[in-house]
Amino acid sequence: MAGEHDLIIIGGGAAGLSAAQYGARANLDTLLVEEMATGGQALLIDGLENYPGLVQPVNGYEFSEAMRSQAERFGAAFLTASVTAIKKEGDSFVLSTTEGELRSKAVILATGAKHRHLGVEGEERLAGRGVSYCATCDGPFFKGKRIWVVGGGDSACDEAQYLAKLSPQVSMVHRKDRFRAQPAVAGRVLSNPSIKVRFNSVLREIRGEKKVESVLVENLLTHEVSEEGADAVFVFVGSIPQSGLAAAAGARLEETGFIVTGAKMETSVRGLFAAGDVRDTPFRQIVTACSDGAIAAHSAAQYIDELRGRSYR
């Protein structure tokens, strides 16, 4: 893995895996660096049902493994390591990693985003003891139990649907008067008899000694606060972009921390591209992440051709 590569992709979610495939197919020496398991947030999906061409839902892990195998078949290499710094030296990028120094002509950041926390009393203390950010990971521990879901987007609604298969006692809390999820997704939640929805409400506190025992819920219209029994709280209230490497490399970020890119996934630093949930985009889905990855790899190939004096015009 040492030496200079044509293209290094940081992050092994859907965007990174797509970029790895397209980079390798463009005959670039392509290396994908991921600090954990490839797949990213797709690994948490119980049934992926809205990816074009998949008539029947598929498990997110199986989908991710297929993407990795496909990229490897085209020649992409994979390295398990953490990237700690990026700097540009001339026409090359130097990456410091836990497995040593790497160099490349172009870099694609596909580092994704992490789950945002509520920041309420009891959340951190009871994390792993009833508080979770992954329904497919921890939901089976609470079969038939009192489950609360916080959030109103696609992820919250999808996860509530999954949890409703495990328990008829699922309650959702959302601060607005309607879900922001796609109508089809929201509709399935509202029609599910195992899910009770509380709009215009927020979760103020999670209580319990050694595990989750109850929650405090405030109605934002009446300001009434009630204590409700609970065994688990699943939080899905947005994401925090993992854009620290981009910032350190001098790339421009939005105020929210997401990386600003153009239509070709280029950042403000030549040769540095971004794809997937880490970039500023109006829609975050696996299908859009895959599209981002493909465009970023194609753009990186064009950039490298320019460096070599072989640009096609």
C-alpha positions as CSV (number, residue, x, y, z in Angstrom):
1,M,0.0,0.0,0.0
2,A,3.0,2.3,0.3
3,G,4.1,4.6,-2.4
4,E,2.2,7.0,-4.5
5,H,-1.3,6.1,-5.8
6,D,-3.3,7.8,-8.4
7,L,-6.5,8.1,-6.2
8,I,-7.0,7.6,-2.5
9,I,-10.6,7.5,-1.2
10,I,-11.1,8.1,2.5
11,G,-14.3,6.5,3.8
12,G,-15.9,3.2,2.9
13,G,-19.6,3.9,2.9
14,A,-21.7,3.9,-0.2
15,A,-20.1,7.0,-1.7
16,G,-16.6,5.7,-1.1
17,L,-17.3,2.2,-2.5
18,S,-18.9,3.7,-5.6
19,A,-15.9,6.0,-6.1
20,A,-13.5,3.0,-5.7
21,Q,-15.3,1.1,-8.4
22,Y,-15.4,4.0,-10.8
23,G,-11.8,4.9,-10.0
24,A,-10.5,1.4,-10.7
25,R,-12.6,1.1,-13.9
26,A,-10.9,4.3,-15.1
27,N,-7.6,2.4,-14.8
28,L,-6.5,4.5,-11.8
29,D,-4.3,3.0,-9.1
30,T,-7.1,3.3,-6.5
31,L,-6.9,2.8,-2.8
32,L,-9.8,3.1,-0.3
33,V,-8.9,3.8,3.3
34,E,-11.5,3.0,6.0
35,E,-10.9,2.9,9.7
36,M,-13.7,0.5,10.5
37,A,-15.8,-1.9,8.4
38,T,-16.8,-0.9,4.9
39,G,-20.4,0.0,4.4
40,G,-20.9,3.0,6.6
41,Q,-24.4,3.8,7.7
42,A,-25.8,1.3,5.2
43,L,-24.7,-1.4,7.6
44,L,-27.4,-0.3,10.0
45,I,-30.2,-0.8,7.4
46,D,-32.4,-3.9,8.0
47,G,-34.1,-3.7,4.6
48,L,-32.9,-1.4,1.9
49,E,-36.0,-1.0,-0.3
50,N,-35.6,2.2,-2.2
51,Y,-32.5,1.6,-4.2
52,P,-33.3,1.5,-8.0
53,G,-33.6,-2.0,-9.4
54,L,-33.9,-3.8,-6.1
55,V,-37.5,-5.1,-6.2
56,Q,-37.2,-6.9,-2.9
57,P,-35.5,-5.3,0.2
58,V,-32.0,-6.3,0.9
59,N,-29.9,-6.3,4.0
60,G,-27.5,-3.3,4.2
61,Y,-24.6,-5.5,5.1
62,E,-25.1,-7.7,2.1
63,F,-25.5,-4.7,-0.2
64,S,-22.2,-3.2,1.1
65,E,-20.3,-6.4,0.8
66,A,-21.5,-6.7,-2.8
67,M,-20.3,-3.2,-3.5
68,R,-16.9,-3.9,-2.0
69,S,-16.5,-7.1,-4.0
70,Q,-17.4,-5.3,-7.2
71,A,-14.8,-2.6,-6.6
72,E,-12.2,-5.2,-5.8
73,R,-13.0,-7.1,-9.0
74,F,-12.2,-4.0,-11.0
75,G,-8.9,-3.6,-9.1
76,A,-9.4,-1.3,-6.2
77,A,-7.3,-1.9,-3.1
78,F,-8.5,-1.5,0.5
79,L,-6.6,-0.5,3.7
80,T,-7.9,-0.5,7.2
81,A,-6.4,2.6,8.8
82,S,-7.3,6.0,10.2
83,V,-6.2,9.1,8.3
84,T,-5.0,11.8,10.7
85,A,-3.9,14.5,8.3
86,I,-3.8,15.6,4.7
87,K,-1.6,18.2,3.1
88,K,-0.8,19.1,-0.5
89,E,2.8,19.2,-1.7
90,G,3.0,20.4,-5.3
91,D,0.7,18.2,-7.4
92,S,0.5,15.5,-4.8
93,F,-1.3,14.9,-1.5
94,V,0.4,13.5,1.5
95,L,-1.8,11.5,3.9
96,S,-0.7,10.7,7.5
97,T,-2.3,7.5,8.6
98,T,-2.1,5.0,11.5
99,E,-0.4,2.6,8.9
100,G,2.2,5.1,7.7
101,E,2.4,7.8,5.1
102,L,0.5,7.6,1.8
103,R,0.7,9.8,-1.3
104,S,-1.7,10.3,-4.2
105,K,-2.5,12.7,-7.1
106,A,-6.1,13.1,-6.1
107,V,-8.2,12.5,-2.9
108,I,-11.9,11.9,-2.5
109,L,-13.3,12.5,1.0
110,A,-16.2,10.2,1.7
111,T,-16.0,10.4,5.4
112,G,-19.8,10.7,6.0
113,A,-21.5,12.0,9.1
114,K,-22.1,10.7,12.7
115,H,-25.3,10.7,14.6
116,R,-26.2,13.9,16.4
117,H,-27.0,13.6,20.1
118,L,-29.9,15.2,21.9
119,G,-27.8,16.6,24.7
120,V,-30.4,16.0,27.4
121,E,-29.8,14.8,31.0
122,G,-29.3,11.0,31.1
123,E,-28.4,10.5,27.5
124,E,-24.7,10.0,27.8
125,R,-24.9,8.3,31.2
126,L,-27.4,5.7,29.9
127,A,-25.8,5.2,26.4
128,G,-25.6,1.5,25.8
129,R,-28.0,0.9,28.7
130,G,-31.2,1.7,26.8
131,V,-30.1,4.7,24.8
132,S,-29.1,3.9,21.3
133,Y,-28.5,5.4,17.8
134,C,-29.0,2.1,15.9
135,A,-32.3,0.2,15.8
136,T,-31.0,-2.8,14.0
137,C,-28.0,-3.1,16.3
138,D,-29.9,-2.8,19.6
139,G,-33.6,-3.2,18.8
140,P,-33.7,-7.0,19.4
141,F,-32.7,-6.4,23.0
142,F,-36.0,-4.7,23.6
143,K,-38.6,-7.1,22.1
144,G,-42.0,-6.4,23.6
145,K,-40.6,-3.5,25.6
146,R,-41.5,0.2,25.8
147,I,-39.5,1.9,23.1
148,W,-39.2,5.6,22.3
149,V,-38.0,7.1,19.1
150,V,-36.9,10.7,18.8
151,G,-36.8,12.4,15.4
152,G,-39.0,13.0,12.3
153,G,-36.9,12.4,9.2
154,D,-36.5,9.3,7.0
155,S,-34.1,7.6,9.4
156,A,-36.3,8.0,12.4
157,C,-39.4,6.8,10.5
158,D,-37.5,3.8,9.0
159,E,-36.1,2.8,12.3
160,A,-39.5,3.2,14.0
161,Q,-41.0,0.8,11.4
162,Y,-38.3,-1.7,12.2
163,L,-38.7,-1.4,15.9
164,A,-42.5,-1.8,15.5
165,K,-41.8,-5.4,14.3
166,L,-40.2,-6.1,17.7
167,S,-42.6,-4.4,20.0
168,P,-46.2,-3.1,19.9
169,Q,-45.2,-0.3,22.3
170,V,-43.3,2.2,20.1
171,S,-43.7,5.9,20.7
172,M,-42.3,8.7,18.5
173,V,-41.5,12.2,19.6
174,H,-41.1,15.0,17.0
175,R,-40.9,18.7,17.7
176,K,-42.8,19.7,14.6
177,D,-46.5,19.2,13.6
178,R,-45.6,16.8,10.8
179,F,-42.7,14.6,9.8
180,R,-40.1,15.8,7.4
181,A,-39.6,12.3,6.0
182,Q,-40.7,11.4,2.5
183,P,-44.5,11.1,2.4
184,A,-44.5,7.4,1.6
185,V,-42.2,6.7,4.6
186,A,-44.2,9.0,7.0
187,G,-47.5,7.5,5.9
188,R,-46.4,4.0,6.8
189,V,-45.5,5.2,10.3
190,L,-48.8,7.0,10.8
191,S,-50.8,4.0,9.8
192,N,-48.9,1.5,11.9
193,P,-51.0,0.5,15.0
194,S,-47.8,-0.3,17.0
195,I,-46.5,3.3,16.7
196,K,-48.0,6.2,18.6
197,V,-46.8,9.6,17.4
198,R,-46.5,12.7,19.5
199,F,-46.1,15.8,17.4
200,N,-45.2,19.2,18.8
201,S,-43.3,17.5,21.6
202,V,-39.7,17.1,22.8
203,L,-37.9,14.7,25.0
204,R,-36.4,16.7,27.9
205,E,-34.7,14.0,30.1
206,I,-34.0,10.3,30.2
207,R,-34.2,8.8,33.7
208,G,-33.0,5.6,35.2
209,E,-30.3,4.3,37.6
210,K,-28.5,1.5,35.8
211,K,-30.8,1.4,32.7
212,V,-33.5,3.5,31.0
213,E,-36.6,3.5,33.2
214,S,-38.6,6.6,32.1
215,V,-38.5,9.8,30.0
216,L,-39.7,13.3,30.5
217,V,-41.7,14.6,27.5
218,E,-42.8,18.2,27.0
219,N,-45.8,19.2,24.8
220,L,-44.5,22.4,23.1
221,L,-48.1,23.8,22.7
222,T,-49.3,23.4,26.3
223,H,-45.8,23.2,27.9
224,E,-47.1,20.3,30.0
225,V,-44.3,17.9,31.0
226,S,-45.2,14.2,31.7
227,E,-43.0,11.3,32.9
228,E,-43.6,8.2,30.8
229,G,-42.3,4.7,31.3
230,A,-39.6,3.6,29.0
231,D,-37.1,0.7,28.4
232,A,-35.2,2.1,25.5
233,V,-34.7,5.5,23.7
234,F,-33.5,5.5,20.0
235,V,-32.3,8.9,18.8
236,F,-32.4,9.9,15.2
237,V,-32.1,13.7,15.0
238,G,-29.7,14.4,12.3
239,S,-26.0,14.1,11.5
240,I,-22.7,15.8,12.2
241,P,-20.4,15.9,9.1
242,Q,-16.9,14.4,9.6
243,S,-15.2,17.2,7.7
244,G,-12.2,17.8,9.9
245,L,-9.7,16.6,7.3
246,A,-11.3,18.9,4.7
247,A,-11.0,21.9,7.0
248,A,-7.4,21.1,7.8
249,A,-6.6,20.8,4.1
250,G,-8.1,24.3,3.5
251,A,-11.4,23.2,1.8
252,R,-14.3,25.6,2.2
253,L,-17.1,24.4,4.5
254,E,-20.7,25.5,5.1
255,E,-21.5,27.1,8.5
256,T,-23.0,23.7,9.4
257,G,-19.7,22.0,8.7
258,F,-20.6,20.2,5.5
259,I,-18.1,20.5,2.6
260,V,-18.9,22.8,-0.2
261,T,-18.5,21.2,-3.6
262,G,-19.4,22.0,-7.2
263,A,-21.3,19.9,-9.7
264,K,-18.2,17.8,-10.3
265,M,-17.8,17.1,-6.5
266,E,-14.7,19.3,-6.5
267,T,-13.8,21.2,-3.3
268,S,-12.1,24.6,-3.2
269,V,-8.7,22.7,-3.1
270,R,-7.7,21.4,-6.6
271,G,-7.5,17.6,-6.7
272,L,-9.5,17.2,-3.5
273,F,-13.1,16.0,-4.0
274,A,-15.9,15.1,-1.6
275,A,-18.9,12.7,-2.0
276,G,-21.8,11.5,0.1
277,D,-23.1,12.7,3.4
278,V,-20.1,14.8,4.3
279,R,-20.7,17.3,1.5
280,D,-23.4,20.1,1.3
281,T,-26.3,18.4,-0.5
282,P,-30.1,18.7,-0.3
283,F,-30.8,15.0,-0.1
284,R,-28.9,12.2,1.7
285,Q,-29.7,8.7,0.5
286,I,-27.6,5.7,-0.6
287,V,-28.5,6.3,-4.2
288,T,-27.3,9.9,-4.1
289,A,-24.1,8.9,-2.3
290,C,-23.4,6.3,-5.0
291,S,-24.0,9.0,-7.6
292,D,-21.7,11.4,-5.8
293,G,-19.0,8.7,-5.6
294,A,-19.2,8.0,-9.3
295,I,-19.0,11.7,-10.3
296,A,-16.1,12.3,-7.9
297,A,-14.1,9.4,-9.3
298,H,-14.8,10.5,-12.9
299,S,-13.8,14.1,-12.0
300,A,-10.6,12.9,-10.3
301,A,-9.7,10.9,-13.4
302,Q,-10.1,14.0,-15.5
303,Y,-8.0,16.0,-13.1
304,I,-5.2,13.4,-13.1
305,D,-5.3,13.4,-16.9
306,E,-4.8,17.1,-16.9
307,L,-1.7,16.7,-14.6
308,R,-0.3,14.2,-17.0
309,G,-1.0,16.4,-20.0
310,R,-3.5,14.0,-21.4
311,S,-6.8,15.9,-20.9
312,Y,-9.4,15.1,-23.6
313,R,-11.1,18.2,-25.0
